[in-house]
Amino acid sequence: MRTYGIRELGQEFGITARTLRHYEEKGLISPERQGLTRVFSERDRVRLNLTVRGRRLGFSLDEIKEIIDMHDPSAPNDQAQILLLCSKIEKYRSVLINKINDISDTLKLMNEVERDALSTLDRHAGHEAVSPTR
């Protein structure tokens, strides 16, 4: 069975050792101990991958744990887990669409402000060039 060290998983997923320890405290992963060294299993690696993906989607650690803990390998098509996952996806899809719309609106506003500012500079520069007081 393949095992992983804290540094190896941290590098693979782009997270710090502190984050890995936090995920362990939250019960998302449960590495074995060899003295003071944490030894992560393939199961921990899969759970970590799901956790990192869930965080990118905006799920809280509690929500991620709830979904991951529902998984039963002996019943991979569990309806309760699938329905819970779908309801969370629907909720976060709406959140993400709102964020996309907010970002789009902000970019449009920034473009307008920049265009107006550059136009003001152009008018000011043109006015200075023909100003007889200088």
N, CA, C and O atoms as a MOPAC input file, in Angstrom:
PM7 MOZYME 1SCF
protein

 N      0.84600 1    -1.18700 1     0.00000 1
 C      0.00000 1     0.00000 1     0.00000 1
 C      0.88600 1     1.24200 1     0.00000 1
 O      1.79300 1     1.36300 1     0.82300 1
 N      0.62500 1     2.14800 1    -0.90900 1
 C      1.40000 1     3.39400 1    -1.04300 1
 C      1.02600 1     4.34900 1     0.08400 1
 O     -0.14600 1     4.48600 1     0.43800 1
 N      2.03200 1     5.00000 1     0.63700 1
 C      1.80300 1     6.01600 1     1.66300 1
 C      2.47300 1     7.32100 1     1.23500 1
 O      3.31900 1     7.33600 1     0.34000 1
 N      2.08600 1     8.39700 1     1.87900 1
 C      2.56200 1     9.72500 1     1.51100 1
 C      2.96000 1    10.49000 1     2.76200 1
 O      2.39900 1    10.28700 1     3.84000 1
 N      3.92800 1    11.36400 1     2.60100 1
 C      4.33200 1    12.23800 1     3.68400 1
 C      3.61800 1    13.56700 1     3.58100 1
 O      3.03400 1    13.89000 1     2.54600 1
 N      3.66600 1    14.33200 1     4.64600 1
 C      2.96400 1    15.61600 1     4.69400 1
 C      3.51000 1    16.58100 1     3.64100 1
 O      2.73700 1    17.30500 1     3.01300 1
 N      4.81100 1    16.60000 1     3.44400 1
 C      5.41900 1    17.49000 1     2.45100 1
 C      5.00300 1    17.09000 1     1.03700 1
 O      4.71100 1    17.94700 1     0.20300 1
 N      4.97800 1    15.78900 1     0.77600 1
 C      4.61800 1    15.28900 1    -0.55300 1
 C      3.18100 1    15.67600 1    -0.92400 1
 O      2.92700 1    16.14600 1    -2.03300 1
 N      2.24800 1    15.47700 1     0.00800 1
 C      0.85700 1    15.83600 1    -0.27200 1
 C      0.67800 1    17.34900 1    -0.35700 1
 O     -0.09400 1    17.84700 1    -1.17700 1
 N      1.38100 1    18.05600 1     0.47900 1
 C      1.30900 1    19.51200 1     0.42900 1
 C      1.73000 1    20.04500 1    -0.92600 1
 O      1.07800 1    20.92500 1    -1.48800 1
 N      2.82000 1    19.50800 1    -1.44500 1
 C      3.30400 1    19.94400 1    -2.76000 1
 C      2.34200 1    19.53600 1    -3.86700 1
 O      2.07400 1    20.31200 1    -4.78400 1
 N      1.82500 1    18.31700 1    -3.77800 1
 C      0.91500 1    17.82600 1    -4.82100 1
 C     -0.34200 1    18.68800 1    -4.92500 1
 O     -0.81500 1    18.97700 1    -6.02400 1
 N     -0.88300 1    19.09800 1    -3.76800 1
 C     -2.14600 1    19.83200 1    -3.76600 1
 C     -1.97400 1    21.33200 1    -3.56300 1
 O     -2.95500 1    22.07400 1    -3.51800 1
 N     -0.73700 1    21.77400 1    -3.44300 1
 C     -0.48400 1    23.20400 1    -3.30800 1
 C     -1.00500 1    23.78200 1    -2.00800 1
 O     -1.50900 1    24.90400 1    -1.98200 1
 N     -0.88500 1    23.02300 1    -0.93300 1
 C     -1.33600 1    23.48800 1     0.37600 1
 C     -0.20600 1    23.30500 1     1.39200 1
 O      0.73800 1    22.54800 1     1.16700 1
 N     -0.32700 1    24.00400 1     2.49300 1
 C      0.72900 1    23.96200 1     3.49900 1
 C      0.53000 1    22.79200 1     4.46200 1
 O     -0.55000 1    22.20700 1     4.55000 1
 N      1.59400 1    22.47700 1     5.17000 1
 C      1.51000 1    21.44700 1     6.20400 1
 C      0.50400 1    21.86600 1     7.27300 1
 O     -0.20800 1    21.03100 1     7.83000 1
 N      0.45400 1    23.15600 1     7.54900 1
 C     -0.50300 1    23.66200 1     8.53700 1
 C     -1.94500 1    23.38100 1     8.09500 1
 O     -2.78900 1    23.00700 1     8.90900 1
 N     -2.21700 1    23.56400 1     6.79700 1
 C     -3.55200 1    23.28000 1     6.26400 1
 C     -3.86300 1    21.79300 1     6.40700 1
 O     -4.97200 1    21.42000 1     6.78900 1
 N     -2.89000 1    20.95500 1     6.10300 1
 C     -3.09700 1    19.50200 1     6.25100 1
 C     -3.40900 1    19.14500 1     7.69800 1
 O     -4.28800 1    18.32500 1     7.96200 1
 N     -2.69400 1    19.75900 1     8.63600 1
 C     -2.96700 1    19.48400 1    10.04900 1
 C     -4.35800 1    19.97600 1    10.43600 1
 O     -5.04800 1    19.34000 1    11.23200 1
 N     -4.76600 1    21.11100 1     9.87000 1
 C     -6.11000 1    21.64000 1    10.13200 1
 C     -7.17000 1    20.66800 1     9.60300 1
 O     -8.15500 1    20.39300 1    10.28800 1
 N     -6.97300 1    20.15500 1     8.40000 1
 C     -7.91300 1    19.18700 1     7.83400 1
 C     -7.96100 1    17.92800 1     8.69100 1
 O     -9.01500 1    17.30900 1     8.83600 1
 N     -6.83500 1    17.55700 1     9.24800 1
 C     -6.80600 1    16.40700 1    10.15100 1
 C     -7.62500 1    16.71000 1    11.40800 1
 O     -8.41500 1    15.87500 1    11.85000 1
 N     -7.44000 1    17.89000 1    11.97600 1
 C     -8.20600 1    18.28500 1    13.17000 1
 C     -9.70600 1    18.27300 1    12.90300 1
 O    -10.49800 1    17.93400 1    13.78200 1
 N    -10.09100 1    18.64400 1    11.68500 1
 C    -11.51100 1    18.68400 1    11.30200 1
 C    -12.05900 1    17.30400 1    10.95600 1
 O    -13.26000 1    17.15700 1    10.72600 1
 N    -11.19100 1    16.28600 1    10.91600 1
 C    -11.64100 1    14.92900 1    10.63900 1
 C    -11.79600 1    14.59800 1     9.16700 1
 O    -12.40300 1    13.58800 1     8.81400 1
 N    -11.25200 1    15.44300 1     8.31300 1
 C    -11.34500 1    15.18500 1     6.87600 1
 C    -10.35500 1    14.12100 1     6.42900 1
 O    -10.63300 1    13.35900 1     5.50300 1
 N     -9.22400 1    14.06900 1     7.07200 1
 C     -8.20800 1    13.05300 1     6.80900 1
 C     -7.77000 1    12.49900 1     8.15500 1
 O     -7.90900 1    13.15500 1     9.18700 1
 N     -7.24300 1    11.29000 1     8.13100 1
 C     -6.81400 1    10.68300 1     9.40100 1
 C     -5.53700 1     9.87200 1     9.19200 1
 O     -5.56900 1     8.64300 1     9.13300 1
 N     -4.41600 1    10.57800 1     9.08300 1
 C     -3.14800 1     9.87600 1     8.86800 1
 C     -2.75600 1     9.06200 1    10.09800 1
 O     -3.12400 1     9.38000 1    11.22900 1
 N     -2.00500 1     8.01300 1     9.83700 1
 C     -1.44100 1     7.23200 1    10.94100 1
 C     -0.21300 1     7.95700 1    11.44800 1
 O      0.31800 1     8.84200 1    10.77700 1
 N      0.23000 1     7.58700 1    12.61500 1
 C      1.42300 1     8.19400 1    13.20100 1
 C      2.51500 1     7.14000 1    13.32200 1
 O      2.28900 1     5.99900 1    13.72600 1
 N      3.70500 1     7.58300 1    12.95100 1
 C      4.90600 1     6.79800 1    13.20700 1
 C      5.80000 1     7.71800 1    14.00900 1
 O      6.57900 1     8.49100 1    13.45000 1
 N      5.68200 1     7.63000 1    15.34100 1
 C      6.34400 1     8.59400 1    16.20600 1
 C      5.63600 1     9.92500 1    16.04800 1
 O      4.42700 1    10.01200 1    16.25900 1
 N      6.37400 1    10.96600 1    15.67700 1
 C      5.78500 1    12.28600 1    15.45200 1
 C      5.43100 1    12.53200 1    13.97800 1
 O      4.88400 1    13.57600 1    13.62400 1
 N      5.75500 1    11.55200 1    13.13300 1
 C      5.55300 1    11.69000 1    11.69600 1
 C      4.16900 1    11.21400 1    11.28700 1
 O      3.72100 1    10.13900 1    11.68800 1
 N      3.49600 1    12.03200 1    10.48100 1
 C      2.20200 1    11.65500 1     9.92100 1
 C      2.44100 1    10.85800 1     8.64200 1
 O      3.24600 1    11.24700 1     7.79600 1
 N      1.73100 1     9.73800 1     8.51600 1
 C      1.82600 1     8.90600 1     7.32500 1
 C      0.41700 1     8.81900 1     6.72700 1
 O     -0.51000 1     8.29300 1     7.34200 1
 N      0.29100 1     9.35300 1     5.50700 1
 C     -1.00300 1     9.43100 1     4.85600 1
 C     -1.20700 1     8.25000 1     3.91500 1
 O     -0.29500 1     7.84700 1     3.19300 1
 N     -2.42000 1     7.70300 1     3.93700 1
 C     -2.77200 1     6.57200 1     3.07600 1
 C     -3.35600 1     7.07600 1     1.75900 1
 O     -3.57000 1     8.27500 1     1.57800 1
 N     -3.60500 1     6.15200 1     0.85600 1
 C     -4.27100 1     6.49900 1    -0.40100 1
 C     -5.66800 1     7.04200 1    -0.10900 1
 O     -6.13300 1     7.95400 1    -0.79200 1
 N     -6.33400 1     6.49100 1     0.89400 1
 C     -7.65500 1     6.98900 1     1.30300 1
 C     -7.55000 1     8.45300 1     1.71600 1
 O     -8.39300 1     9.26200 1     1.33000 1
 N     -6.52200 1     8.80600 1     2.49800 1
 C     -6.32200 1    10.20400 1     2.89700 1
 C     -6.09300 1    11.08100 1     1.67200 1
 O     -6.60700 1    12.19700 1     1.59700 1
 N     -5.33100 1    10.58300 1     0.72500 1
 C     -5.03000 1    11.34600 1    -0.48700 1
 C     -6.30400 1    11.62300 1    -1.28500 1
 O     -6.49900 1    12.73700 1    -1.77200 1
 N     -7.16600 1    10.62500 1    -1.42100 1
 C     -8.43200 1    10.79800 1    -2.13600 1
 C     -9.31800 1    11.79800 1    -1.39600 1
 O     -9.91000 1    12.68400 1    -2.01200 1
 N     -9.40700 1    11.65500 1    -0.07500 1
 C    -10.22100 1    12.58000 1     0.71700 1
 C     -9.65900 1    14.00100 1     0.63800 1
 O    -10.41700 1    14.97100 1     0.60400 1
 N     -8.34400 1    14.11900 1     0.60800 1
 C     -7.71900 1    15.42600 1     0.48800 1
 C     -8.04000 1    16.04300 1    -0.87500 1
 O     -8.34100 1    17.23300 1    -0.96700 1
 N     -7.97400 1    15.23900 1    -1.92100 1
 C     -8.32000 1    15.71600 1    -3.26000 1
 C     -9.76000 1    16.23100 1    -3.28800 1
 O    -10.02400 1    17.29900 1    -3.84100 1
 N    -10.68700 1    15.48400 1    -2.70000 1
 C    -12.08900 1    15.90500 1    -2.64900 1
 C    -12.24900 1    17.17600 1    -1.81600 1
 O    -13.05600 1    18.04500 1    -2.14500 1
 N    -11.47900 1    17.27400 1    -0.74300 1
 C    -11.54100 1    18.46000 1     0.11500 1
 C    -11.06200 1    19.69900 1    -0.63000 1
 O    -11.70600 1    20.74600 1    -0.58300 1
 N     -9.93800 1    19.57800 1    -1.31200 1
 C     -9.39000 1    20.71200 1    -2.05900 1
 C    -10.36400 1    21.13800 1    -3.15800 1
 O    -10.58200 1    22.33100 1    -3.37000 1
 N    -10.94300 1    20.17400 1    -3.84800 1
 C    -11.93500 1    20.49300 1    -4.88900 1
 C    -13.15000 1    21.18100 1    -4.27700 1
 O    -13.64800 1    22.17500 1    -4.80600 1
 N    -13.61600 1    20.64300 1    -3.16300 1
 C    -14.76900 1    21.23000 1    -2.49400 1
 C    -14.51700 1    22.65600 1    -2.05700 1
 O    -15.40000 1    23.50700 1    -2.16700 1
 N    -13.31000 1    22.92900 1    -1.55900 1
 C    -12.96100 1    24.29700 1    -1.14400 1
 C    -12.96700 1    25.23500 1    -2.34400 1
 O    -13.44300 1    26.36600 1    -2.25200 1
 N    -12.43200 1    24.75900 1    -3.48200 1
 C    -12.42700 1    25.58900 1    -4.69400 1
 C    -13.84800 1    25.91700 1    -5.14800 1
 O    -14.09300 1    26.97500 1    -5.72700 1
 N    -14.77800 1    25.00700 1    -4.88300 1
 C    -16.17600 1    25.22900 1    -5.25300 1
 C    -16.91000 1    26.09700 1    -4.24200 1
 O    -18.03200 1    26.53600 1    -4.49400 1
 N    -16.27800 1    26.34600 1    -3.09900 1
 C    -16.89900 1    27.21300 1    -2.11000 1
 C    -17.56800 1    26.49300 1    -0.95900 1
 O    -18.19600 1    27.13500 1    -0.11700 1
 N    -17.45000 1    25.17700 1    -0.90000 1
 C    -18.03700 1    24.43700 1     0.21100 1
 C    -17.26800 1    24.71700 1     1.49600 1
 O    -16.05600 1    24.92700 1     1.46800 1
 N    -17.97100 1    24.72000 1     2.61000 1
 C    -17.30100 1    24.82000 1     3.91000 1
 C    -16.68800 1    23.45700 1     4.23400 1
 O    -17.06000 1    22.44200 1     3.64400 1
 N    -15.75500 1    23.44900 1     5.16900 1
 C    -15.14400 1    22.17200 1     5.56000 1
 C    -16.18100 1    21.23000 1     6.15800 1
 O    -16.11400 1    20.01900 1     5.94600 1
 N    -17.13300 1    21.77100 1     6.89900 1
 C    -18.19500 1    20.92800 1     7.47100 1
 C    -19.04300 1    20.29300 1     6.37400 1
 O    -19.40400 1    19.12000 1     6.46900 1
 N    -19.36300 1    21.05800 1     5.33800 1
 C    -20.14400 1    20.50800 1     4.22300 1
 C    -19.35000 1    19.43300 1     3.48100 1
 O    -19.88900 1    18.39000 1     3.11400 1
 N    -18.07400 1    19.70100 1     3.26900 1
 C    -17.22600 1    18.72200 1     2.58700 1
 C    -17.17200 1    17.42900 1     3.39100 1
 O    -17.31400 1    16.33800 1     2.84100 1
 N    -16.96800 1    17.56200 1     4.68400 1
 C    -16.89800 1    16.37700 1     5.55000 1
 C    -18.21000 1    15.61000 1     5.51500 1
 O    -18.21400 1    14.38100 1     5.44000 1
 N    -19.31600 1    16.32700 1     5.56700 1
 C    -20.62200 1    15.67600 1     5.52900 1
 C    -20.78500 1    14.84600 1     4.26100 1
 O    -21.24500 1    13.70500 1     4.31200 1
 N    -20.40800 1    15.42200 1     3.13000 1
 C    -20.54400 1    14.71600 1     1.85800 1
 C    -19.57800 1    13.53300 1     1.78500 1
 O    -19.97300 1    12.42900 1     1.41100 1
 N    -18.32600 1    13.76200 1     2.13900 1
 C    -17.33100 1    12.68900 1     2.06700 1
 C    -17.68400 1    11.55100 1     3.01400 1
 O    -17.57100 1    10.38000 1     2.65200 1
 N    -18.11000 1    11.89300 1     4.22300 1
 C    -18.42000 1    10.86000 1     5.21200 1
 C    -19.63600 1    10.02800 1     4.83400 1
 O    -19.79300 1     8.90600 1     5.31600 1
 N    -20.50000 1    10.56600 1     3.97400 1
 C    -21.66600 1     9.79700 1     3.54100 1
 C    -21.27900 1     8.66900 1     2.59800 1
 O    -22.01600 1     7.69500 1     2.44500 1
 N    -20.12000 1     8.80600 1     1.96900 1
 C    -19.71700 1     7.81500 1     0.96300 1
 C    -19.48300 1     6.45800 1     1.61000 1
 O    -18.72100 1     6.32600 1     2.56700 1
 N    -20.13900 1     5.48500 1     1.07800 1
 C    -19.97400 1     4.10200 1     1.52000 1
 C    -19.54700 1     3.29800 1     0.30400 1
 O    -20.35000 1     3.08600 1    -0.60500 1
 N    -18.28000 1     2.83900 1     0.26900 1
 C    -17.80400 1     2.09600 1    -0.90700 1
 C    -18.65100 1     0.87300 1    -1.24100 1
 O    -18.68200 1     0.44000 1    -2.39300 1
 N    -19.34000 1     0.31000 1    -0.24700 1
 C    -20.17100 1    -0.86500 1    -0.52600 1
 C    -21.50300 1    -0.47000 1    -1.16600 1
 O    -22.21800 1    -1.32600 1    -1.68500 1
 N    -21.84100 1     0.83500 1    -1.13000 1
 C    -23.08000 1     1.33100 1    -1.75400 1
 C    -22.76900 1     2.61500 1    -2.53400 1
 O    -23.19600 1     3.69900 1    -2.13600 1
 N    -22.02400 1     2.49700 1    -3.64400 1
 C    -21.56800 1     3.69500 1    -4.36800 1
 C    -22.69500 1     4.52500 1    -4.98600 1
 O    -22.47400 1     5.68300 1    -5.34200 1
 N    -23.87900 1     3.96700 1    -5.12000 1
 C    -24.99200 1     4.69300 1    -5.73300 1
 C    -26.04700 1     5.08400 1    -4.69800 1
 O    -27.24000 1     5.10900 1    -5.00000 1
 N    -25.60800 1     5.38500 1    -3.49200 1
 C    -26.51800 1     5.74400 1    -2.40700 1
 C    -27.30900 1     6.99800 1    -2.77300 1
 O    -26.72400 1     8.05100 1    -3.02300 1
 N    -28.63800 1     6.88600 1    -2.80700 1
 C    -29.48200 1     8.00200 1    -3.23400 1
 C    -29.37700 1     9.20800 1    -2.30100 1
 O    -29.38400 1    10.34700 1    -2.76700 1
 N    -29.28000 1     8.97700 1    -1.00500 1
 C    -29.20600 1    10.09400 1    -0.05000 1
 C    -27.95400 1    10.92700 1    -0.30400 1
 O    -28.00600 1    12.15700 1    -0.29200 1
 N    -26.83500 1    10.25500 1    -0.53200 1
 C    -25.59000 1    10.97700 1    -0.79700 1
 C    -25.68300 1    11.73900 1    -2.11500 1
 O    -25.26400 1    12.89300 1    -2.20100 1
 N    -26.22500 1    11.10000 1    -3.12300 1
 C    -26.33100 1    11.74500 1    -4.43400 1
 C    -27.25300 1    12.96100 1    -4.36100 1
 O    -26.94100 1    14.00800 1    -4.92900 1
 N    -28.37900 1    12.83400 1    -3.67100 1
 C    -29.31900 1    13.95700 1    -3.54100 1
 C    -28.69700 1    15.10000 1    -2.73600 1
 O    -28.87100 1    16.26700 1    -3.08700 1
 N    -27.98000 1    14.77700 1    -1.66800 1
 C    -27.31400 1    15.81200 1    -0.87600 1
 C    -26.27700 1    16.53700 1    -1.72900 1
 O    -26.21200 1    17.76600 1    -1.72400 1
 N    -25.48400 1    15.78700 1    -2.44700 1
 C    -24.46700 1    16.37400 1    -3.31200 1
 C    -25.11500 1    17.29100 1    -4.35100 1
 O    -24.64800 1    18.40900 1    -4.57000 1
 N    -26.17400 1    16.82700 1    -4.98200 1
 C    -26.84500 1    17.63300 1    -6.00500 1
 C    -27.44500 1    18.90500 1    -5.41300 1
 O    -27.39600 1    19.95700 1    -6.04900 1
 N    -28.00100 1    18.83100 1    -4.22200 1
 C    -28.57600 1    20.03500 1    -3.61200 1
 C    -27.47600 1    21.04200 1    -3.28000 1
 O    -27.68100 1    22.24700 1    -3.42500 1
 N    -26.32000 1    20.56600 1    -2.84000 1
 C    -25.20500 1    21.46500 1    -2.54100 1
 C    -24.64600 1    22.07200 1    -3.82400 1
 O    -24.29300 1    23.25100 1    -3.85300 1
 N    -24.56500 1    21.27300 1    -4.87900 1
 C    -24.09500 1    21.78300 1    -6.16300 1
 C    -25.04100 1    22.87200 1    -6.66800 1
 O    -24.59100 1    23.91700 1    -7.13700 1
 N    -26.34000 1    22.63000 1    -6.57500 1
 C    -27.32200 1    23.62400 1    -7.02000 1
 C    -27.16200 1    24.93500 1    -6.25100 1
 O    -27.19900 1    26.01900 1    -6.83200 1
 N    -26.98600 1    24.81700 1    -4.94700 1
 C    -26.81400 1    26.00800 1    -4.10300 1
 C    -25.55900 1    26.77700 1    -4.51600 1
 O    -25.61400 1    27.99500 1    -4.68800 1
 N    -24.45000 1    26.09600 1    -4.67400 1
 C    -23.19900 1    26.77400 1    -4.98700 1
 C    -23.12200 1    27.22200 1    -6.43700 1
 O    -22.41800 1    28.18300 1    -6.74800 1
 N    -23.82900 1    26.54700 1    -7.32400 1
 C    -23.88900 1    27.02000 1    -8.71000 1
 C    -24.51200 1    28.41200 1    -8.72900 1
 O    -24.03000 1    29.30700 1    -9.42300 1
 N    -25.57800 1    28.58400 1    -7.96800 1
 C    -26.23700 1    29.88500 1    -7.87900 1
 C    -25.28300 1    30.93800 1    -7.31300 1
 O    -25.22500 1    32.06000 1    -7.81800 1
 N    -24.54500 1    30.58500 1    -6.28000 1
 C    -23.57000 1    31.51300 1    -5.68700 1
 C    -22.51300 1    31.89800 1    -6.72200 1
 O    -22.16800 1    33.07200 1    -6.85500 1
 N    -22.00200 1    30.90900 1    -7.45200 1
 C    -20.96800 1    31.17600 1    -8.45300 1
 C    -21.49900 1    32.03400 1    -9.59900 1
 O    -20.79300 1    32.92000 1   -10.08100 1
 N    -22.72400 1    31.78700 1   -10.03800 1
 C    -23.31100 1    32.59800 1   -11.10800 1
 C    -23.43700 1    34.04600 1   -10.64300 1
 O    -23.16300 1    34.97000 1   -11.40900 1
 N    -23.84900 1    34.24600 1    -9.39600 1
 C    -23.93200 1    35.61000 1    -8.85700 1
 C    -22.55600 1    36.26700 1    -8.82300 1
 O    -22.42200 1    37.45000 1    -9.13800 1
 N    -21.53700 1    35.50500 1    -8.44200 1
 C    -20.17700 1    36.05200 1    -8.41800 1
 C    -19.71000 1    36.41800 1    -9.82700 1
 O    -19.10400 1    37.46900 1   -10.03300 1
 N    -19.99300 1    35.55400 1   -10.78300 1
 C    -19.62000 1    35.83200 1   -12.17400 1
 C    -20.28900 1    37.11700 1   -12.64400 1
 O    -19.65000 1    37.96500 1   -13.26800 1
 N    -21.58000 1    37.25900 1   -12.34300 1
 C    -22.30300 1    38.47500 1   -12.74300 1
 C    -21.72300 1    39.70400 1   -12.05600 1
 O    -21.58100 1    40.75300 1   -12.68500 1
 N    -21.38400 1    39.58900 1   -10.76300 1
 C    -20.77600 1    40.71300 1   -10.04300 1
 C    -19.43400 1    41.09400 1   -10.65700 1
 O    -19.13800 1    42.27700 1   -10.82500 1
 N    -18.63300 1    40.10600 1   -10.98700 1
 C    -17.32900 1    40.37000 1   -11.59700 1
 C    -17.51300 1    41.03700 1   -12.96000 1
 O    -16.80300 1    41.98700 1   -13.28700 1
 N    -18.45700 1    40.54700 1   -13.74700 1
 C    -18.71700 1    41.12500 1   -15.05800 1
 C    -19.14800 1    42.58800 1   -14.93100 1
 O    -18.67400 1    43.45500 1   -15.66500 1
 N    -20.05000 1    42.84100 1   -13.99200 1
 C    -20.49900 1    44.22300 1   -13.77500 1
 C    -19.34700 1    45.11300 1   -13.32100 1
 O    -19.22200 1    46.25200 1   -13.77200 1
 N    -18.51800 1    44.60000 1   -12.44000 1
 C    -17.36400 1    45.36600 1   -11.94900 1
 C    -16.39200 1    45.67000 1   -13.07600 1
 O    -15.88100 1    46.78600 1   -13.16700 1
 N    -16.13000 1    44.69600 1   -13.93100 1
 C    -15.22800 1    44.92200 1   -15.06800 1
 C    -15.79100 1    45.96600 1   -16.02600 1
 O    -15.04800 1    46.80400 1   -16.53600 1
 N    -17.09400 1    45.91900 1   -16.27200 1
 C    -17.71400 1    46.92900 1   -17.13700 1
 C    -17.55000 1    48.31800 1   -16.53000 1
 O    -17.19900 1    49.26900 1   -17.22900 1
 N    -17.80300 1    48.43200 1   -15.23300 1
 C    -17.66400 1    49.72200 1   -14.55900 1
 C    -16.22100 1    50.20800 1   -14.60500 1
 O    -15.96700 1    51.38700 1   -14.85400 1
 N    -15.27900 1    49.30300 1   -14.36500 1
 C    -13.86000 1    49.67700 1   -14.42000 1
 C    -13.49800 1    50.18400 1   -15.80800 1
 O    -12.76500 1    51.16400 1   -15.93700 1
 N    -14.00300 1    49.52700 1   -16.84900 1
 C    -13.72800 1    49.96000 1   -18.22400 1
 C    -14.27500 1    51.36900 1   -18.47300 1
 O    -13.61900 1    52.20000 1   -19.10100 1
 N    -15.48600 1    51.62200 1   -17.97200 1
 C    -16.08500 1    52.94900 1   -18.14500 1
 C    -15.27000 1    54.01800 1   -17.41400 1
 O    -14.98900 1    55.07900 1   -17.97100 1
 N    -14.89400 1    53.73400 1   -16.17500 1
 C    -14.11100 1    54.69700 1   -15.39500 1
 C    -12.77200 1    54.95400 1   -16.06300 1
 O    -12.33200 1    56.10100 1   -16.15300 1
 N    -12.12100 1    53.89700 1   -16.53200 1
 C    -10.83100 1    54.05900 1   -17.20900 1
 C    -10.98300 1    54.86100 1   -18.49300 1
 O    -10.17600 1    55.74600 1   -18.77600 1
 N    -12.01500 1    54.55300 1   -19.26600 1
 C    -12.25100 1    55.28800 1   -20.51900 1
 C    -12.47900 1    56.77600 1   -20.23200 1
 O    -11.92100 1    57.63700 1   -20.91200 1
 N    -13.30600 1    57.07100 1   -19.21700 1
 C    -13.56100 1    58.46500 1   -18.85200 1
 C    -12.28600 1    59.15100 1   -18.36100 1
 O    -12.03800 1    60.31000 1   -18.69400 1
 N    -11.48500 1    58.44800 1   -17.58000 1
 C    -10.24100 1    59.03100 1   -17.06300 1
 C     -9.26800 1    59.32300 1   -18.19900 1
 O     -8.65300 1    60.38900 1   -18.22900 1
 N     -9.12600 1    58.39700 1   -19.12200 1
 C     -8.22800 1    58.61500 1   -20.26200 1
 C     -8.74200 1    59.73800 1   -21.16300 1
 O     -7.95400 1    60.51300 1   -21.70600 1
 N    -10.04200 1    59.82200 1   -21.31600 1
 C    -10.63700 1    60.90200 1   -22.09900 1
 C    -10.35200 1    62.25600 1   -21.44800 1
 O    -10.05000 1    63.23300 1   -22.13400 1
 N    -10.45000 1    62.30300 1   -20.12400 1
 C    -10.14700 1    63.53100 1   -19.38800 1
 C     -8.69100 1    63.90100 1   -19.58100 1
 O     -8.37700 1    65.07200 1   -19.79000 1
 N     -7.79600 1    62.92800 1   -19.51500 1
 C     -6.37700 1    63.20400 1   -19.74300 1
 C     -6.13500 1    63.73100 1   -21.14900 1
 O     -5.37100 1    64.67700 1   -21.34300 1
 N     -6.78900 1    63.11700 1   -22.12700 1
 C     -6.62600 1    63.56700 1   -23.51700 1
 C     -7.11000 1    65.00900 1   -23.68100 1
 O     -6.43300 1    65.82000 1   -24.31400 1
 N     -8.26500 1    65.33100 1   -23.12100 1
 C     -8.78300 1    66.69500 1   -23.21300 1
 C     -7.85300 1    67.67100 1   -22.50200 1
 O     -7.58100 1    68.76300 1   -23.00000 1
 N     -7.37300 1    67.26500 1   -21.33900 1
 C     -6.48100 1    68.13000 1   -20.55900 1
 C     -5.16200 1    68.35200 1   -21.30200 1
 O     -4.66000 1    69.47500 1   -21.35900 1
 N     -4.61100 1    67.29600 1   -21.86400 1
 C     -3.34800 1    67.41000 1   -22.60900 1
 C     -3.53600 1    68.26600 1   -23.84800 1
 O     -2.66100 1    69.06700 1   -24.17600 1
 N     -4.64700 1    68.11900 1   -24.54000 1
 C     -4.91900 1    68.93100 1   -25.71700 1
 C     -5.13900 1    70.38400 1   -25.35100 1
 O     -4.74400 1    71.27400 1   -26.10400 1
 N     -5.74500 1    70.64100 1   -24.24100 1
 C     -6.01100 1    72.00500 1   -23.77200 1
 C     -4.69700 1    72.68800 1   -23.38200 1
 O     -4.49900 1    73.86900 1   -23.66700 1
 N     -3.81200 1    71.94900 1   -22.73700 1
 C     -2.51500 1    72.52500 1   -22.33600 1
 C     -1.68000 1    72.90300 1   -23.54100 1
 O     -0.96500 1    73.90500 1   -23.52700 1
 N     -1.77600 1    72.08700 1   -24.59200 1
 C     -0.93200 1    72.33700 1   -25.76200 1
 C     -1.27900 1    73.64700 1   -26.46000 1
 O     -0.41000 1    74.28300 1   -27.05600 1
 N     -2.55400 1    74.05600 1   -26.38700 1
 C     -2.96400 1    75.28000 1   -27.07000 1
 C     -3.20100 1    76.43200 1   -26.11600 1
 O     -3.60700 1    77.51900 1   -26.53000 1
 N     -2.95000 1    76.19700 1   -24.84400 1
 C     -3.18000 1    77.24800 1   -23.84600 1
 C     -2.15800 1    78.35100 1   -23.99200 1
 O     -0.95600 1    78.09300 1   -23.93700 1
 N     -2.62600 1    79.60600 1   -24.18100 1
 C     -1.69000 1    80.72300 1   -24.37900 1
 C     -1.03400 1    81.18200 1   -23.07900 1
 O     -0.08400 1    81.96400 1   -23.12200 1
 N     -1.52100 1    80.70800 1   -21.90400 1
 C     -0.94700 1    81.16500 1   -20.64500 1
 C      0.34200 1    80.45700 1   -20.31600 1
 O      1.03400 1    80.88200 1   -19.39100 1
 N      0.68800 1    79.45700 1   -20.98100 1
 C      1.91100 1    78.71600 1   -20.66100 1
 C      3.00000 1    79.01500 1   -21.58200 1
 O      4.09400 1    78.46900 1   -21.44200 1

